[in-house]
Amino acid sequence: MRYTGGYSGRVPGTGIVNPGESMKRFEGYMHGVNLGGWLSQCDHTRERYDSFICRDDIERIAEKGMDHVRVPVDYEVFERAEGFSYTDRLMDWAEAAGLNVILDLHKTYGFSFDSGEGEDGFFDREDYQEKFYELWEKLAQRYGTLYKRLCFELLNEVTDKEYCDRWNSIAEKCVSRIRGRAGEIKILFGGYHNNSIEAVGDLALPFDENIVYNFHCYEPLIFTHQGGHWVPGMDRAFRMPFDSTYGEYKKNSQCFLDCFSVTFDGYDENAGLGEEFFENLVKKAVDVAQERDVPLYCGEFGVIDLASPEDTLSWYRMICSVFDKYGIARAAWSYKEMDFGIFDERLSGVFDELVRVI
């Protein structure tokens, strides 16, 4: 379906987009960090829940100038008797620190972005989908009145493109169920290929005025995931500097990546990777967001801890410059540990500038 309503964000008579000026901003969520590994991608023990993130962590994040945290939560947390107490406590901490919160359902019944989790069947089974809707209704009932400082993210990183139409339909129904209990809360959703930028254009038209389009960006993947043991085709000993040529990025991607990633066709192979790379990455998503009058949010972006601190800062500096130009809100992955920790000791030499950039 083609969207025909709303201001397109283009300068009349020119077809040129005004960067940032006309895209709706996701106010209160422009500069944040993920709390990965706390209530998701963890061993799901009470000890983990009670110790990995504490009030001091939330206060530290606020002191460094962040305006929000994105909180991944797996569905099994809410199946525990004390499950909701952790998100209740977080909301209290965040309010006291002046931080907003995005509650991200990182895994649901029958689906995980990580095939190793063994979750399967969500897009085909109505019983799993009904559990998904019911969980969001519970969350909406509990937290819907906090819409001025809380947002909902329906599901983390849909995988295969074949799920696109089914996911759009599920998302629309879920939003409708949430709206019965939380009419004003902002709701985020992203698309296939793990919330890829390319999927933004295939997202369903905004269901109402409180929808936010979400994407993740770890490009160039060969740099941000260098040596990552979970990356298909990756040599764990492989390293490369950020200041490499397009030709080197292309060659290394072909050698060490078996998974989907961007190509480097159309760039001068002898030129160093520059800001135009990130501009071209986000351009179509920005165009879609402007055309449909929705805010755009990058829910995850970051660099593996195997890259040097200096290169990590260079990558963040460049991609965030483009985010700033277009008014794209974001949350870095991740607060600590998880192979991407922003607040980890290894980044102490560049930390102050890093958090200013993010």
C-alpha positions in Angstrom: 0.0 0.0 0.0 1.3 3.4 -0.9 1.1 6.2 1.7 -0.2 9.4 0.2 -1.0 11.6 3.3 1.2 14.0 5.3 4.0 16.3 4.5 6.8 14.6 2.5 9.7 16.6 4.0 10.9 17.7 0.5 11.6 21.2 -0.6 8.8 22.1 -2.9 9.7 21.9 -6.6 13.1 20.3 -6.0 12.6 16.7 -4.7 15.4 17.4 -2.2 14.9 16.3 1.4 15.6 18.8 4.2 18.0 16.8 6.4 16.5 16.4 9.9 14.3 19.5 9.8 11.1 17.9 8.6 11.3 14.4 10.2 9.4 14.0 13.4 11.8 13.7 16.3 11.5 11.1 19.0 11.9 13.6 21.8 13.2 12.2 25.1 14.8 9.3 23.4 17.6 10.9 21.3 20.6 9.6 23.3 20.4 6.4 25.1 22.0 3.1 25.9 20.8 -0.5 26.1 20.7 -2.6 29.3 21.6 -5.8 27.5 22.3 -8.9 29.5 20.1 -8.1 32.5 16.6 -9.4 31.8 17.5 -11.0 28.4 20.4 -12.9 26.9 21.3 -14.1 30.4 21.0 -17.2 32.5 17.7 -16.0 34.0 18.5 -16.5 37.6 17.4 -14.4 40.5 21.0 -13.6 41.3 21.4 -12.1 37.8 18.3 -10.1 37.9 19.2 -8.7 41.4 22.8 -7.8 40.7 23.6 -7.0 37.0 21.8 -3.7 37.0 21.3 -1.7 40.2 20.1 1.8 41.0 23.7 3.1 40.8 23.9 2.0 37.2 20.8 4.0 36.3 22.1 7.1 38.1 25.5 6.8 36.4 23.9 6.6 33.0 21.8 9.7 33.8 24.9 11.6 35.1 26.6 11.0 31.7 23.9 12.9 29.9 21.8 10.0 28.5 18.1 10.7 28.2 16.8 7.1 28.2 17.6 3.4 28.5 16.3 0.6 26.2 15.6 -2.5 28.3 15.5 -5.9 26.5 13.3 -8.3 28.4 12.5 -12.0 27.6 9.0 -13.2 28.0 10.0 -15.8 30.6 10.9 -13.0 33.0 7.2 -12.2 33.3 6.3 -15.8 33.9 8.1 -15.7 37.2 6.1 -14.7 40.3 8.4 -11.8 40.9 9.0 -10.9 37.3 7.1 -7.6 37.1 8.9 -6.4 40.2 12.1 -5.9 38.2 10.5 -3.6 35.6 8.5 -1.9 38.4 11.8 -1.2 40.2 13.5 0.0 37.1 10.7 2.5 36.4 11.1 3.9 39.9 14.9 4.2 39.5 14.5 5.8 36.1 11.9 8.4 37.3 14.2 9.4 40.2 17.2 9.8 37.8 15.2 11.6 35.1 15.6 8.9 32.5 12.9 7.7 30.1 12.6 3.9 29.3 11.9 1.8 26.2 10.7 -1.7 27.2 11.8 -4.1 24.5 10.3 -7.6 24.3 13.5 -9.3 23.2 12.1 -12.8 22.9 8.5 -14.0 22.8 6.7 -17.3 22.8 7.9 -19.3 19.8 10.4 -16.7 18.6 14.0 -15.5 19.2 16.3 -13.5 17.0 18.9 -16.1 17.9 18.2 -19.5 16.3 20.3 -21.1 19.1 17.5 -20.4 21.5 15.4 -23.1 20.0 12.3 -20.9 19.9 10.2 -21.6 16.8 6.7 -21.3 15.4 5.6 -17.8 16.4 4.6 -16.6 12.9 2.6 -19.8 12.2 0.9 -20.5 15.5 -2.1 -18.5 16.7 -1.7 -19.8 20.2 1.8 -18.2 20.4 0.5 -15.0 18.9 -2.3 -14.9 21.4 0.2 -15.2 24.3 2.2 -12.4 22.7 -0.9 -10.2 22.6 -1.9 -11.1 26.2 1.5 -10.3 27.5 1.4 -6.8 25.9 -2.0 -6.3 27.3 -0.7 -7.0 30.8 2.2 -4.6 30.3 -0.2 -2.0 28.9 -2.5 -2.4 31.9 0.4 -2.1 34.3 2.3 0.7 32.7 0.0 2.5 30.3 -0.3 5.6 32.5 3.5 6.1 32.3 3.3 7.1 28.6 5.2 10.4 29.2 8.3 8.5 30.2 7.9 5.0 28.8 7.6 3.4 25.3 6.9 -0.1 24.2 8.9 -2.0 21.6 6.9 -4.9 20.3 9.6 -7.4 19.4 13.3 -7.4 18.8 14.8 -8.3 15.4 12.4 -10.2 13.2 14.7 -12.5 11.2 13.6 -13.8 7.8 12.1 -11.5 5.1 9.4 -14.1 4.4 7.8 -13.1 7.8 7.3 -9.5 6.6 3.6 -9.5 5.8 2.7 -11.8 8.7 4.7 -9.6 11.1 3.0 -6.4 9.9 -0.4 -8.0 10.5 0.6 -9.3 14.0 2.0 -5.9 14.9 -1.2 -4.1 13.8 -3.3 -6.5 15.9 -1.0 -6.1 18.9 -1.1 -2.3 18.7 -4.9 -2.5 18.7 -4.9 -4.7 21.8 -2.5 -2.4 23.6 -4.5 0.7 22.7 -7.5 -0.7 24.7 -5.4 -0.1 27.8 -2.7 2.4 26.8 -4.1 4.8 24.2 -1.2 7.3 24.2 2.0 5.3 24.7 4.6 5.4 21.9 5.0 1.9 20.3 8.1 1.0 18.3 8.4 -1.8 15.7 11.1 -2.7 13.1 11.4 -5.2 10.3 13.1 -8.3 8.9 16.8 -9.1 8.7 17.1 -8.2 12.4 15.6 -4.7 12.2 17.7 -3.9 9.1 17.6 -0.4 7.6 16.3 -1.8 4.3 13.2 -3.3 6.0 11.9 0.2 7.1 10.3 0.8 3.8 8.4 -2.5 4.1 6.9 -1.8 7.5 3.2 -1.3 7.7 1.9 2.2 7.4 1.7 3.8 10.9 -1.3 2.5 12.7 -1.8 5.8 14.6 0.2 9.0 15.5 2.1 7.3 18.3 4.1 4.8 16.2 7.9 4.9 15.9 9.9 3.1 13.2 12.9 1.2 14.6 16.1 -0.1 13.0 19.5 -1.5 14.1 22.8 -0.7 12.5 26.1 -2.5 13.0 27.6 -1.6 9.6 30.1 -2.2 8.3 29.5 -5.5 10.0 33.0 -6.7 9.1 34.4 -4.0 11.3 31.9 -3.9 14.2 31.8 -7.7 14.5 35.5 -8.4 13.7 36.5 -11.7 15.4 33.0 -12.3 16.7 32.7 -16.0 17.5 29.0 -16.1 16.7 29.3 -14.5 13.3 28.9 -17.1 10.4 32.2 -17.3 8.5 34.2 -15.2 10.9 37.8 -16.0 11.7 38.1 -15.3 15.5 41.6 -14.0 14.9 40.5 -11.5 12.3 41.1 -7.8 13.0 40.9 -4.7 10.9 41.2 -0.9 11.6 38.3 1.4 11.0 40.5 3.6 8.8 40.4 1.2 5.9 39.6 1.6 2.2 36.3 0.6 0.6 38.3 -2.0 -1.3 39.6 -3.5 1.9 36.1 -3.5 3.5 34.7 -5.3 0.4 37.5 -7.9 0.3 37.3 -8.7 4.0 33.5 -8.9 4.0 33.7 -11.4 1.1 36.3 -13.5 3.0 34.9 -13.5 6.5 31.1 -13.0 6.3 28.6 -15.7 5.4 25.7 -13.6 6.6 23.8 -10.7 5.0 25.5 -7.3 5.0 25.9 -4.3 2.8 27.9 -4.3 -0.3 30.6 -1.6 -1.1 29.7 -1.4 -4.8 29.8 2.1 -6.2 32.5 3.4 -3.9 36.1 4.2 -4.9 37.9 1.1 -3.7 41.0 3.2 -3.0 39.2 5.8 -0.9 38.8 5.5 2.9 35.4 4.8 4.3 33.7 8.1 5.0 30.5 9.7 6.2 28.9 9.2 2.8 28.7 5.5 3.6 26.4 6.1 6.6 24.5 8.8 4.7 23.7 6.3 2.0 22.8 3.6 4.6 20.1 5.7 6.3 18.8 7.7 3.3 15.9 5.4 2.3 14.8 5.0 5.9 14.9 8.7 6.4 12.9 9.3 3.3 10.2 6.7 4.4 10.0 8.3 7.9 9.6 11.8 6.4 7.0 10.6 3.9 5.0 8.8 6.6 5.6 11.4 9.3 7.0 9.0 11.9 10.1 9.3 14.1 13.0 7.1 13.3 14.9 5.3 16.1 18.1 3.2 15.9 17.6 0.8 18.8 21.0 -0.8 18.6 24.4 0.2 17.2 27.9 -0.5 18.5 31.4 -2.0 18.1 32.7 -5.3 19.5 35.3 -5.0 22.3 37.9 -6.6 20.0 38.3 -3.3 18.1 40.7 -0.7 19.6 39.2 2.0 21.8 40.4 4.7 19.3 38.7 2.9 16.4 35.5 2.4 18.4 35.4 6.1 19.0 36.0 6.9 15.4 33.1 4.7 14.3 30.7 6.2 16.8 31.8 9.7 15.9 31.1 9.1 12.2 27.7 7.3 12.5 26.4 9.7 15.2 27.3 12.7 13.1 24.9 11.3 10.4 22.3 10.5 13.0 22.5 14.0 14.3 22.2 15.5 10.8 18.9 13.7 10.2 17.5 13.8 13.8 17.7 10.1 14.3 17.2 9.0 17.9 19.3 6.1 19.2 20.5 3.7 21.9 24.0 2.3 21.9 24.6 -1.4 22.5 25.4 -1.9 25.3 25.8 -0.4 28.8 28.3 -3.0 30.0 29.8 -6.4 29.1 27.9 -8.3 26.3 31.0 -7.9 24.1 30.1 -4.3 23.4 30.2 -2.5 26.8 30.3 1.3 26.5 31.0 1.8 30.2 33.6 -1.0 30.4 37.1 -0.1 31.7 38.8 -0.9 28.4 37.2 2.3 26.9 38.2 4.6 29.8 40.7 6.5 27.7 38.0 7.6 25.2 35.0 7.3 27.5 34.2 11.0 28.1 34.2 11.9 24.4 32.4 8.6 23.5 29.4 9.4 25.8 29.2 12.9 24.5 29.0 11.6 20.9 26.4 8.9 21.6 
